[in-house]
Amino acid sequence: MDATKPKMTAYMSIPEYVPNGYNNFALIKFFSEKDQRDYFLSGKLYMRPQTDFALEEMGKGRGDMTEGADIAIFQNNENTYPVISYEERNGEFYIKVQELSEKPAGYKDNQFFISYPVENQKRNIFCLYTLWIDSNRMEIMPIEKKVVKEFGQYGVIIPDVNAFLTRVGMAINNNPTITTARCAFVRYLAEENMRNVMRYNPFLKRAKDYREQNEFRICVDTNNTELLELQVDGDFNDIAFPIRLDEFVKTASYNDGMLRFRIDKEV
C-alpha cells in the first residue's frame, strides 16, 4: 500500500432517518466509568473486534448477533422461504443458501443461519453518538436518554468533527496492523425492508432495536483478531469536552451558530 495514501475513507452523507433541516452535527462518546473517559481524552481509542458485539454478554444496546456477519437468515416475513443446505465439493465443505418464492414440500419453518467470515473477525470498530443540529432553526435533535443511558453517564462531546477524524486518520495511517478503514453514519432498516436473507455490512442495523442510537462508526480492517488500542499523536483535550448525560440533556442548546452545554467539572 502507498504510505502516502490515506487508509481511511469517510462517507459523510446524511442518512435517511434524519429529518429535513438537520444539516450539521457533533459527535458524542458515552462511557460507564470516568477512567474510560480519561483514557479517551488521553488520545486513545479502545476498539473491540466487531464480532465481540455479536455476544449476548455485551448487554442491552450493545449486543447484536448480526455484528460482524456478512449474511444472516431469519424468518422476518412470509414473502419468501429461505432454504439452507450443506454440500461437499472436491473435499471442501460449502453452505448453500436459496431464497424461494414458493413454499417447498416438507419445508422447515424458522430457518436460521449467520455467517461470520474470518476477514470480518479482523475488523475493529469505535462507535459514537451523533447529535444532529438544525443550524437554521437553531435547535438540536432531542436525545433519547432512556436509550443513551445504557452506555453510561460520563461522556465527551466533539464539536469539531473534522479535527477529530483528521487525528484518527493520521493514527490509522501510522499503525502497521491496519490495512484499510472507513467511517460513516449507521443506516437503519425499517421492519418492512427486512428480508429473510440479509446481506450485512458494518454500517447497517435494524431500526427496531437500534435506531435511536444515532450511531457514527469508525471501522478498521487489520491483519489480526485482537483488541486494538489506537493512539493518536497527542490527545483530545483541546477538541473533546467532558460532559455528564443528565446535565447535558438539561443544558445543551444551539444559538447564533454556537453549541452551548455545561462541561463536567469532575475531570
BALOBA-1460 file (C-alpha; in Angstrom, 3 decimals):
// residues 267
<rec num="1" residu="m" x="0.000" y="0.000" z="0.000"/>
<rec num="2" residu="d" x="1.158" y="3.515" z="-0.809"/>
<rec num="3" residu="a" x="2.292" y="5.009" z="2.522"/>
<rec num="4" residu="t" x="1.196" y="8.483" z="1.390"/>
<rec num="5" residu="k" x="-2.368" y="7.434" z="0.567"/>
<rec num="6" residu="p" x="-4.880" y="7.768" z="3.444"/>
<rec num="7" residu="k" x="-6.100" y="4.403" z="4.676"/>
<rec num="8" residu="m" x="-9.422" y="5.799" z="5.927"/>
<rec num="9" residu="t" x="-12.307" y="6.789" z="3.666"/>
<rec num="10" residu="a" x="-15.071" y="8.969" z="5.146"/>
<rec num="11" residu="y" x="-18.675" y="8.663" z="3.944"/>
<rec num="12" residu="m" x="-20.438" y="11.701" z="5.370"/>
<rec num="13" residu="s" x="-23.780" y="11.880" z="3.542"/>
<rec num="14" residu="i" x="-26.682" y="12.462" z="5.940"/>
<rec num="15" residu="p" x="-28.651" y="9.228" z="6.471"/>
<rec num="16" residu="e" x="-32.320" y="8.832" z="5.566"/>
<rec num="17" residu="y" x="-33.614" y="8.735" z="9.157"/>
<rec num="18" residu="v" x="-32.547" y="12.352" z="9.850"/>
<rec num="19" residu="p" x="-35.476" y="14.817" z="9.498"/>
<rec num="20" residu="n" x="-35.219" y="17.607" z="6.933"/>
<rec num="21" residu="g" x="-33.366" y="20.668" z="8.184"/>
<rec num="22" residu="y" x="-30.800" y="18.914" z="10.358"/>
<rec num="23" residu="n" x="-27.699" y="19.867" z="8.413"/>
<rec num="24" residu="n" x="-24.910" y="19.785" z="10.988"/>
<rec num="25" residu="f" x="-23.757" y="17.534" z="13.802"/>
<rec num="26" residu="a" x="-21.379" y="16.935" z="16.680"/>
<rec num="27" residu="l" x="-20.182" y="13.561" z="17.941"/>
<rec num="28" residu="i" x="-20.574" y="12.269" z="21.496"/>
<rec num="29" residu="k" x="-18.991" y="9.261" z="23.160"/>
<rec num="30" residu="f" x="-20.505" y="7.916" z="26.386"/>
<rec num="31" residu="f" x="-18.709" y="5.787" z="28.983"/>
<rec num="32" residu="s" x="-19.820" y="3.872" z="32.057"/>
<rec num="33" residu="e" x="-16.715" y="4.876" z="34.060"/>
<rec num="34" residu="k" x="-14.764" y="8.105" z="34.434"/>
<rec num="35" residu="d" x="-11.489" y="6.214" z="33.872"/>
<rec num="36" residu="q" x="-12.736" y="5.182" z="30.441"/>
<rec num="37" residu="r" x="-13.400" y="8.815" z="29.580"/>
<rec num="38" residu="d" x="-9.939" y="9.816" z="30.799"/>
<rec num="39" residu="y" x="-8.434" y="7.078" z="28.630"/>
<rec num="40" residu="f" x="-10.153" y="8.526" z="25.569"/>
<rec num="41" residu="l" x="-9.184" y="12.120" z="26.379"/>
<rec num="42" residu="s" x="-5.563" y="10.991" z="26.629"/>
<rec num="43" residu="g" x="-5.728" y="10.211" z="22.908"/>
<rec num="44" residu="k" x="-6.630" y="6.515" z="22.781"/>
<rec num="45" residu="l" x="-9.479" y="4.740" z="21.002"/>
<rec num="46" residu="y" x="-10.433" y="1.396" z="22.567"/>
<rec num="47" residu="m" x="-11.552" y="-0.596" z="19.531"/>
<rec num="48" residu="r" x="-13.037" y="-4.048" z="20.028"/>
<rec num="49" residu="p" x="-13.333" y="-6.580" z="17.210"/>
<rec num="50" residu="q" x="-16.767" y="-6.141" z="15.633"/>
<rec num="51" residu="t" x="-17.691" y="-9.769" z="16.284"/>
<rec num="52" residu="d" x="-17.383" y="-9.137" z="20.059"/>
<rec num="53" residu="f" x="-20.640" y="-7.193" z="19.779"/>
<rec num="54" residu="a" x="-22.417" y="-10.304" z="18.499"/>
<rec num="55" residu="l" x="-22.095" y="-11.746" z="22.010"/>
<rec num="56" residu="e" x="-25.134" y="-11.573" z="24.287"/>
<rec num="57" residu="e" x="-22.986" y="-10.658" z="27.286"/>
<rec num="58" residu="m" x="-22.255" y="-7.263" z="25.718"/>
<rec num="59" residu="g" x="-25.630" y="-6.272" z="27.148"/>
<rec num="60" residu="k" x="-28.670" y="-4.345" z="26.039"/>
<rec num="61" residu="g" x="-27.989" y="-1.763" z="23.345"/>
<rec num="62" residu="r" x="-24.577" y="-3.234" z="22.523"/>
<rec num="63" residu="g" x="-25.219" y="-6.894" z="21.803"/>
<rec num="64" residu="d" x="-26.419" y="-7.691" z="18.269"/>
<rec num="65" residu="m" x="-25.940" y="-11.156" z="16.787"/>
<rec num="66" residu="t" x="-25.594" y="-9.712" z="13.273"/>
<rec num="67" residu="e" x="-22.469" y="-7.705" z="14.184"/>
<rec num="68" residu="g" x="-19.618" y="-8.999" z="12.048"/>
<rec num="69" residu="a" x="-21.929" y="-11.083" z="9.873"/>
<rec num="70" residu="d" x="-21.893" y="-10.939" z="6.091"/>
<rec num="71" residu="i" x="-25.127" y="-12.899" z="5.682"/>
<rec num="72" residu="a" x="-27.931" y="-13.663" z="8.129"/>
<rec num="73" residu="i" x="-31.064" y="-15.743" z="7.654"/>
<rec num="74" residu="f" x="-34.124" y="-15.095" z="9.831"/>
<rec num="75" residu="q" x="-37.796" y="-15.678" z="9.082"/>
<rec num="76" residu="n" x="-38.710" y="-11.968" z="9.095"/>
<rec num="77" residu="n" x="-41.764" y="-12.409" z="6.855"/>
<rec num="78" residu="e" x="-43.665" y="-14.945" z="4.728"/>
<rec num="79" residu="n" x="-42.831" y="-13.374" z="1.365"/>
<rec num="80" residu="t" x="-40.054" y="-15.870" z="0.666"/>
<rec num="81" residu="y" x="-38.767" y="-19.156" z="2.045"/>
<rec num="82" residu="p" x="-35.043" y="-19.436" z="2.755"/>
<rec num="83" residu="v" x="-33.517" y="-22.889" z="2.440"/>
<rec num="84" residu="i" x="-30.130" y="-23.810" z="3.893"/>
<rec num="85" residu="s" x="-28.291" y="-26.893" z="2.677"/>
<rec num="86" residu="y" x="-24.795" y="-28.276" z="3.033"/>
<rec num="87" residu="e" x="-22.675" y="-29.586" z="0.190"/>
<rec num="88" residu="e" x="-19.264" y="-31.139" z="-0.235"/>
<rec num="89" residu="r" x="-17.324" y="-30.493" z="-3.450"/>
<rec num="90" residu="n" x="-13.872" y="-31.868" z="-4.133"/>
<rec num="91" residu="g" x="-13.236" y="-32.338" z="-0.445"/>
<rec num="92" residu="e" x="-14.367" y="-28.821" z="0.517"/>
<rec num="93" residu="f" x="-17.437" y="-28.006" z="2.602"/>
<rec num="94" residu="y" x="-19.989" y="-25.439" z="1.342"/>
<rec num="95" residu="i" x="-23.161" y="-23.907" z="2.704"/>
<rec num="96" residu="k" x="-25.796" y="-23.235" z="0.060"/>
<rec num="97" residu="v" x="-28.459" y="-20.590" z="0.655"/>
<rec num="98" residu="q" x="-31.558" y="-20.298" z="-1.529"/>
<rec num="99" residu="e" x="-34.496" y="-17.913" z="-1.227"/>
<rec num="100" residu="l" x="-37.622" y="-19.435" z="-2.801"/>
<rec num="101" residu="s" x="-40.800" y="-17.613" z="-3.786"/>
<rec num="102" residu="e" x="-42.988" y="-20.650" z="-3.090"/>
<rec num="103" residu="k" x="-43.016" y="-22.839" z="-0.017"/>
<rec num="104" residu="p" x="-41.464" y="-26.223" z="-0.887"/>
<rec num="105" residu="a" x="-42.910" y="-29.524" z="0.291"/>
<rec num="106" residu="g" x="-41.689" y="-30.524" z="3.739"/>
<rec num="107" residu="y" x="-40.360" y="-27.041" z="4.418"/>
<rec num="108" residu="k" x="-38.973" y="-26.470" z="7.912"/>
<rec num="109" residu="d" x="-40.090" y="-23.129" z="9.320"/>
<rec num="110" residu="n" x="-37.836" y="-20.673" z="11.168"/>
<rec num="111" residu="q" x="-34.687" y="-21.321" z="9.168"/>
<rec num="112" residu="f" x="-31.715" y="-19.697" z="10.915"/>
<rec num="113" residu="f" x="-28.131" y="-19.132" z="9.872"/>
<rec num="114" residu="i" x="-25.439" y="-16.466" z="10.377"/>
<rec num="115" residu="s" x="-22.031" y="-16.365" z="8.685"/>
<rec num="116" residu="y" x="-19.065" y="-14.601" z="10.331"/>
<rec num="117" residu="p" x="-16.221" y="-14.711" z="7.776"/>
<rec num="118" residu="v" x="-12.642" y="-14.590" z="9.004"/>
<rec num="119" residu="e" x="-11.982" y="-11.188" z="7.418"/>
<rec num="120" residu="n" x="-14.825" y="-9.672" z="9.470"/>
<rec num="121" residu="q" x="-13.273" y="-11.060" z="12.642"/>
<rec num="122" residu="k" x="-10.242" y="-8.890" z="11.844"/>
<rec num="123" residu="r" x="-12.371" y="-5.721" z="11.856"/>
<rec num="124" residu="n" x="-12.353" y="-3.365" z="14.871"/>
<rec num="125" residu="i" x="-14.929" y="-0.670" z="15.487"/>
<rec num="126" residu="f" x="-15.341" y="2.516" z="17.517"/>
<rec num="127" residu="c" x="-18.902" y="3.771" z="17.997"/>
<rec num="128" residu="l" x="-20.144" y="7.286" z="18.765"/>
<rec num="129" residu="y" x="-23.495" y="9.031" z="19.125"/>
<rec num="130" residu="t" x="-24.472" y="11.677" z="16.552"/>
<rec num="131" residu="l" x="-26.006" y="14.884" z="17.922"/>
<rec num="132" residu="w" x="-27.895" y="16.309" z="14.942"/>
<rec num="133" residu="i" x="-28.188" y="20.104" z="14.653"/>
<rec num="134" residu="d" x="-30.577" y="22.278" z="12.633"/>
<rec num="135" residu="s" x="-28.491" y="25.422" z="12.195"/>
<rec num="136" residu="n" x="-31.337" y="27.345" z="10.551"/>
<rec num="137" residu="r" x="-33.946" y="26.777" z="13.249"/>
<rec num="138" residu="m" x="-31.273" y="26.893" z="15.945"/>
<rec num="139" residu="e" x="-32.161" y="23.561" z="17.535"/>
<rec num="140" residu="i" x="-30.655" y="20.195" z="18.330"/>
<rec num="141" residu="m" x="-32.356" y="16.843" z="17.940"/>
<rec num="142" residu="p" x="-33.589" y="15.638" z="21.364"/>
<rec num="143" residu="i" x="-31.519" y="12.888" z="22.951"/>
<rec num="144" residu="e" x="-33.429" y="9.718" z="23.894"/>
<rec num="145" residu="k" x="-31.936" y="9.494" z="27.370"/>
<rec num="146" residu="k" x="-33.507" y="6.120" z="28.153"/>
<rec num="147" residu="v" x="-31.520" y="4.658" z="25.237"/>
<rec num="148" residu="v" x="-28.239" y="6.514" z="25.686"/>
<rec num="149" residu="k" x="-28.035" y="5.930" z="29.457"/>
<rec num="150" residu="e" x="-27.315" y="2.254" z="28.736"/>
<rec num="151" residu="f" x="-23.844" y="3.409" z="27.651"/>
<rec num="152" residu="g" x="-23.122" y="5.449" z="30.789"/>
<rec num="153" residu="q" x="-23.367" y="8.910" z="32.334"/>
<rec num="154" residu="y" x="-19.811" y="10.008" z="31.542"/>
<rec num="155" residu="g" x="-19.305" y="11.474" z="28.104"/>
<rec num="156" residu="v" x="-17.290" y="13.692" z="25.808"/>
<rec num="157" residu="i" x="-18.663" y="15.904" z="23.055"/>
<rec num="158" residu="i" x="-16.648" y="16.615" z="19.915"/>
<rec num="159" residu="p" x="-17.945" y="19.705" z="18.086"/>
<rec num="160" residu="d" x="-15.032" y="19.837" z="15.621"/>
<rec num="161" residu="v" x="-15.550" y="16.504" z="13.876"/>
<rec num="162" residu="n" x="-13.047" y="17.271" z="11.111"/>
<rec num="163" residu="a" x="-10.230" y="17.815" z="13.603"/>
<rec num="164" residu="f" x="-11.134" y="14.580" z="15.379"/>
<rec num="165" residu="l" x="-11.258" y="12.475" z="12.222"/>
<rec num="166" residu="t" x="-8.020" y="14.026" z="10.961"/>
<rec num="167" residu="r" x="-6.162" y="12.910" z="14.100"/>
<rec num="168" residu="v" x="-7.725" y="9.461" z="13.989"/>
<rec num="169" residu="g" x="-6.938" y="9.157" z="10.270"/>
<rec num="170" residu="m" x="-3.280" y="10.008" z="10.871"/>
<rec num="171" residu="a" x="-3.072" y="7.427" z="13.664"/>
<rec num="172" residu="i" x="-4.625" y="4.828" z="11.357"/>
<rec num="173" residu="n" x="-2.068" y="5.632" z="8.650"/>
<rec num="174" residu="n" x="0.755" y="5.201" z="11.137"/>
<rec num="175" residu="n" x="-0.482" y="1.848" z="12.502"/>
<rec num="176" residu="p" x="1.101" y="-1.050" z="10.568"/>
<rec num="177" residu="t" x="-1.563" y="-3.556" z="11.657"/>
<rec num="178" residu="i" x="-4.340" y="-1.594" z="9.893"/>
<rec num="179" residu="t" x="-4.877" y="-2.205" z="6.185"/>
<rec num="180" residu="t" x="-7.968" y="-0.076" z="5.413"/>
<rec num="181" residu="a" x="-10.558" y="1.951" z="7.326"/>
<rec num="182" residu="r" x="-13.967" y="3.561" z="6.845"/>
<rec num="183" residu="c" x="-16.108" y="5.930" z="8.859"/>
<rec num="184" residu="a" x="-19.786" y="6.677" z="8.275"/>
<rec num="185" residu="f" x="-23.213" y="7.060" z="9.836"/>
<rec num="186" residu="v" x="-25.061" y="3.833" z="10.516"/>
<rec num="187" residu="r" x="-28.136" y="3.235" z="8.347"/>
<rec num="188" residu="y" x="-31.203" y="1.699" z="10.000"/>
<rec num="189" residu="l" x="-33.518" y="-0.705" z="8.194"/>
<rec num="190" residu="a" x="-37.251" y="-0.444" z="8.882"/>
<rec num="191" residu="e" x="-39.141" y="-3.683" z="9.538"/>
<rec num="192" residu="e" x="-40.859" y="-3.591" z="6.145"/>
<rec num="193" residu="n" x="-37.422" y="-3.630" z="4.498"/>
<rec num="194" residu="m" x="-36.106" y="-6.599" z="6.466"/>
<rec num="195" residu="r" x="-35.685" y="-9.632" z="4.212"/>
<rec num="196" residu="n" x="-35.414" y="-13.265" z="5.208"/>
<rec num="197" residu="v" x="-31.937" y="-13.414" z="3.661"/>
<rec num="198" residu="m" x="-29.972" y="-10.301" z="4.597"/>
<rec num="199" residu="r" x="-26.561" y="-9.130" z="3.439"/>
<rec num="200" residu="y" x="-24.898" y="-7.071" z="6.165"/>
<rec num="201" residu="n" x="-22.105" y="-4.534" z="6.384"/>
<rec num="202" residu="p" x="-20.780" y="-2.718" z="9.485"/>
<rec num="203" residu="f" x="-22.928" y="0.352" z="8.758"/>
<rec num="204" residu="l" x="-26.311" y="-1.405" z="8.593"/>
<rec num="205" residu="k" x="-28.529" y="-2.211" z="11.580"/>
<rec num="206" residu="r" x="-32.146" y="-2.990" z="12.359"/>
<rec num="207" residu="a" x="-34.170" y="0.146" z="13.141"/>
<rec num="208" residu="k" x="-36.498" y="-1.627" z="15.574"/>
<rec num="209" residu="d" x="-33.807" y="-2.173" z="18.213"/>
<rec num="210" residu="y" x="-31.095" y="0.392" z="17.437"/>
<rec num="211" residu="r" x="-32.491" y="3.394" z="15.549"/>
<rec num="212" residu="e" x="-32.384" y="5.849" z="18.488"/>
<rec num="213" residu="q" x="-28.636" y="5.322" z="18.943"/>
<rec num="214" residu="n" x="-27.859" y="7.732" z="16.051"/>
<rec num="215" residu="e" x="-24.611" y="5.869" z="15.583"/>
<rec num="216" residu="f" x="-21.473" y="7.005" z="13.783"/>
<rec num="217" residu="r" x="-18.776" y="4.373" z="13.341"/>
<rec num="218" residu="i" x="-15.101" y="4.122" z="12.645"/>
<rec num="219" residu="c" x="-14.218" y="0.674" z="11.262"/>
<rec num="220" residu="v" x="-10.692" y="-0.556" z="10.640"/>
<rec num="221" residu="d" x="-9.609" y="-3.766" z="8.930"/>
<rec num="222" residu="t" x="-6.472" y="-5.273" z="10.446"/>
<rec num="223" residu="n" x="-4.171" y="-8.236" z="9.984"/>
<rec num="224" residu="n" x="-5.255" y="-9.890" z="13.268"/>
<rec num="225" residu="t" x="-8.270" y="-10.618" z="15.501"/>
<rec num="226" residu="e" x="-7.014" y="-8.741" z="18.579"/>
<rec num="227" residu="l" x="-8.297" y="-5.747" z="20.529"/>
<rec num="228" residu="l" x="-6.928" y="-2.507" z="19.067"/>
<rec num="229" residu="e" x="-5.867" y="0.426" z="21.234"/>
<rec num="230" residu="l" x="-5.321" y="3.192" z="18.702"/>
<rec num="231" residu="q" x="-3.116" y="6.060" z="19.947"/>
<rec num="232" residu="v" x="-3.269" y="9.412" z="18.183"/>
<rec num="233" residu="d" x="-0.400" y="11.889" z="18.142"/>
<rec num="234" residu="g" x="-1.080" y="13.842" z="21.340"/>
<rec num="235" residu="d" x="-4.507" y="13.800" z="22.955"/>
<rec num="236" residu="f" x="-8.099" y="15.027" z="22.518"/>
<rec num="237" residu="n" x="-8.271" y="17.513" z="25.387"/>
<rec num="238" residu="d" x="-8.398" y="20.532" z="23.073"/>
<rec num="239" residu="i" x="-11.259" y="19.246" z="20.873"/>
<rec num="240" residu="a" x="-13.287" y="16.913" z="23.156"/>
<rec num="241" residu="f" x="-15.107" y="18.278" z="26.206"/>
<rec num="242" residu="p" x="-16.245" y="16.211" z="29.211"/>
<rec num="243" residu="i" x="-19.986" y="16.102" z="29.898"/>
<rec num="244" residu="r" x="-22.499" y="14.232" z="32.078"/>
<rec num="245" residu="l" x="-25.546" y="12.823" z="30.333"/>
<rec num="246" residu="d" x="-28.184" y="14.222" z="32.718"/>
<rec num="247" residu="e" x="-26.703" y="17.721" z="32.775"/>
<rec num="248" residu="f" x="-26.101" y="17.761" z="29.046"/>
<rec num="249" residu="v" x="-29.725" y="16.894" z="28.258"/>
<rec num="250" residu="k" x="-30.864" y="19.746" z="30.524"/>
<rec num="251" residu="t" x="-28.447" y="22.444" z="29.346"/>
<rec num="252" residu="a" x="-27.484" y="21.768" z="25.713"/>
<rec num="253" residu="s" x="-28.658" y="24.340" z="23.160"/>
<rec num="254" residu="y" x="-27.656" y="25.798" z="19.812"/>
<rec num="255" residu="n" x="-27.753" y="29.581" z="19.325"/>
<rec num="256" residu="d" x="-26.032" y="32.035" z="16.982"/>
<rec num="257" residu="g" x="-24.021" y="29.255" z="15.388"/>
<rec num="258" residu="m" x="-22.679" y="28.072" z="18.744"/>
<rec num="259" residu="l" x="-23.323" y="24.784" z="20.558"/>
<rec num="260" residu="r" x="-23.677" y="25.528" z="24.278"/>
<rec num="261" residu="f" x="-23.561" y="22.971" z="27.099"/>
<rec num="262" residu="r" x="-22.318" y="22.516" z="30.645"/>
<rec num="263" residu="i" x="-18.860" y="20.971" z="30.991"/>
<rec num="264" residu="d" x="-18.436" y="18.266" z="33.612"/>
<rec num="265" residu="k" x="-16.021" y="19.623" z="36.219"/>
<rec num="266" residu="e" x="-15.086" y="16.175" z="37.526"/>
<rec num="267" residu="v" x="-12.039" y="15.682" z="35.364"/>
